[in-house]
Every structure is written in structure tokens, then in C-alpha cells.
Amino acid sequence: MVGKKCNLGNVASIRRYIGLVLSGVMLSGCVAMPGKVSYIVKDPSASSRIVATADGSVRGVVSPRGQAFLGIPFAAPPVGELRFAPPAPVIPWHRARAADSVGPACPQSVLLAAGNSSEDCLTLNVYAPHNAGQGMVFPVMVWLYGGALALGSNAQYDPSLLAERQGVIVVAPNYRVGALGFLAHPALRGPGEGNYGVLDQQAALRWVKRNIAAFGGDPGNVTLFGESAGALSACVHLLLPGSRGLFQRAILQSDSCAQPDTSLPMAEAEAGGLMMARDLGCGDGHSALACLRRLPAEKLYRATSHRRGNGGRDGWAPMTGGDVLPKPPDQAFAAGEGAAVPVLMGSNRDEGRLFANVKSFSFALSTRRAYEDTVASALPGDIAPVLKEYAGVAAGSYYQAFADIVTDSHFACPILTMSRLLGGRAAFYAYEFDDPRAPMSLPRAPFTPAMGSYHAAEIAYVFQRPWALGDPNDFDLRQQALAGRIQHAWGTFAHTSQPAGNPAWLAFDGARPYALSAQRTGYVEDFARRHRCAFWNARGY
């Protein structure tokens, strides 16, 4: 079982990982790289297939259960002078390159079990149906992983079943995370400052445009989809001129880019970078860049960011005010900027319980003072109105109050905001995933409620393959049916720009998302009221 139980270790370790888990990362020791698709690569009946790309040929694996082309470079290694620089073109190769094993993760503070990391990490995996390359042309889906823009790897996920069952080709790139992907500093002013990871994603989209036809994919029919920070990233690409035309629709699972802490102004991002550079002994001037490029990667990803980001304090977020993202996303969307493409966006009913559960291991929700400090760490600005709004819930349970605050502010209510900002320029579909018994592989803190539909729970239903937080082998019959409906909806959206559903899944009416639930069908009538969206939308969420 890939989604095995995880040892959370001591309280000190939990405190170190709290801020990252607040954006849906996987803790060390929880995953065995399902993206390796060993059941395809090591299938005794498998054969090889050579595909010619613009950079050189790759030799992948074909089995009756699908095709896999793993560890394909899409940009030059971002090392030396290319550290803290936009991705550069890959160096071509002349012999067929083996593509049967995943590449390393980009350097990060919590390395996934059974994995390795390297700055030479800009590779992607291609997962295709077993009959790809035989004349049929398949829609393409490009997957961006979550992890607070601080952690993550394409090897964490196995989208091969989605590809095989839904008749799509899935491309999963790596991108730089943490300081290597999102550091801003006056010495870095120039192309890409503060957004190198976003530009890595864009480079992968350009690779798809150039090369996916050789695998059997349609370069003019691409769906960009991601979860948590991956959804934030997909949202940002809606605004980037350089990403225009590289994808035709987007799926945003449990995040977007228009609420506070999903981007950061240049002045604030650079102020954090200056403090971080001083911590590392690199000073403030132009010599800081050479110093930062000489440092071991480990020192960079272990350093404190000294800035707000995706998930609260000391995090990472795309920088605004530079050449990549000139305006804050909410302002850009409000001005009518951005790609007019269909969007499918949703959240899970109990997103915040994952974060409340992890907080509970460090007793961060055990007293009123601890609860208030924890809320302050997750939200910018004055929290007094928030504490007042949730006082009734907190009177019964600090755990549930914090879980509700995170769910409502970061995930549920931004759906209403995004639907308004996109202003009907293209179809907008919304959902709420709701399975109170979703499989969960992390241990539960003592005396806490069931995890319900926690943050990232839907991933096991979309891919239907084991991963760090959940194993679909634990599904009962109703959950299997729900997973089939969800995966089919994602597939039909990739094929037709409209998700399939029974009853029919209609465009969002601004209040009632579609119910993805084993308990009910139709629409979620009480969504805006239950998640207190009038309160949160008035606060910019």
C-alpha cells in the first residue's frame, strides 16, 4: 500500500512543518513515488516505444495498461549562472534517451521518501493511453502539483489511470520550489525575478506545444490542472501573456490566485529576500547574487523566507510588480485581463481539518491563546473580526473553529470571488467535494473529529491511484462510484470544456456549486451561507 501510515515524529518536528502542511504538503516518509508507475514499467509484457521530440528521441514503455515516458528534460539544469534565472533551453541529445524512470525532485526542505533531489530537476513525465501513437489524437492535461510552492514533485502522483480510462495524455512537470523558485531580492531584478518556478511551468507548457503531437496528443487541446499551490499556479497562468494559447481550459482544485497571500508585492518580497540573504551571510548589494548562487541548495531551502506566502507566515508566493506578473491577480482580473478560457474550480467541504489535525499534534489549538495565535499565523491583517465571527464555533471547539476558518477563507469562498472576477468571459463551473469518509493515511490527533473531506482528499478520486494521503484501495462501493464520476467529469471537461454529470452539470450560478458527493446529487444549496461567504468576500477572499 503506497499511502502508508506516516510517523509524525516529535513536537519540534511538527512545528517545523506546520506552515508547509497548511498548504497541503506531504510529510517526510509518507510516499513511495507512485509516479514511477512500476506496474507499467515493469510489466513483463511491456515493450518500448521511441518518440522523436524537438530535443532528441526518448524511449518509453508501452504496456496493455498504458504508456509512460518518464524523466524527460524540458529545460537546461538551473545551476550556476542559471540559478535564479528563467529556464533556459535544454541541450539537445543525439541518441535515444531512456525514459523509464522519474527524475529527481527539485531541492526542498522535506524530501519525499524513496526519492532524491537535485537542482537538475526540470524534467517531466508523459502518461498516455496504451493505444497512443496509432493514429488517434488525444486531448492533453498538464498537472501542476501542490506543496505551498515549497515542496512537491511530479513523482508523487500517478495519473496513468486517468490517462487510460479517460482517453487523455497527462503531462506532469517538475518546477522549482521555495527560494530557488520564488526568491526576490534587489540583486535579482530582471527577467523572472520572484517567479522562476512559474516560468518553469510555462516552459513545460511550451514543451507540450512543440512536442506532444509526437506522442499522440493535440497541442491545441490542453487542460492545465492542479491542486492547492498547483491550482494557484494554474490560476496565475490565466494572466500571463507568455502562457496565452498554451492551454485551452483550466481546473483549479482547492486554491486560486485572487485572495490574500496568493501573491506578494515586489517591495515586500524583496524585503524578505534581503533579510534572508543577510541570514545567509550574503549581504544586500549586487555581490549578494554571486553569493546566493554559490551557496549549497540546502542552505537556501532551509532558510527562513521572512515574508508572507501561500499558507501564512514565512511562506512563498508569486511576486507581483515585476515582468512576469505586473499586477496583483485580483486587480488584473477585475480589469478584464486574462485568458478567456473555460474554468472548473472547486473545494472540499472540510479542507481545514487537515491543517487543524496537524496543528493539534503541537497543541496549537489547546487553549484560547494558542487558538488565536494559530489563526493569526494563517491570516494577514486584523483577526479580531474573524474571531468574533467564529466565536460560537470556538465556544464548542477551537479545532473546529480553526478548521472552518481555513476552509471558508482559503478555499470555499474564493470560488464566488473568482466567478465574479472572470465576469462571464468564458464558462465557469464549480463544485464542492463531500465525502465524510474519504480515506486518510496520516494519523489523527487524539480526541479530534473524523477528517471528512480534508484538503487534498479529492486527489485519490481524480487519479484513482494510491498517493501520500489516501489510497483508493480503501474505497467502498459508493466511493468507487463517486471516484468514477469525478474522474469522468475531469475527462469530459478536457475533451469538451463541459464536465459530465447526472443531473447535468450546469455553469455556476454564483452561489450553488455542483455536489461531488456519495450522499447526494445536484447542487449545494447552502454553500455560501455555511461557509460564511458574505463575511469572507467582504474581506477580499
Beta strands, then each sheet from edge to edge (+ up, - down):
strand 1: 47-53
strand 2: 56-63
strand 3: 66-73
strand 4: 97-98
strand 5: 123-128
strand 6: 138-144
strand 7: 169-173
strand 8: 217-227
strand 9: 249-253
strand 10: 264-265
strand 11: 319-320
strand 12: 343-348
strand 13: 428-434
strand 14: 514-517
sheet 1: 1+ 2- 3+ 5- 7+ 6+ 8+ 9+ 12+ 13+ 14+
sheet 2: 1+ 2- 4-
sheet 3: 10+ 11+
end
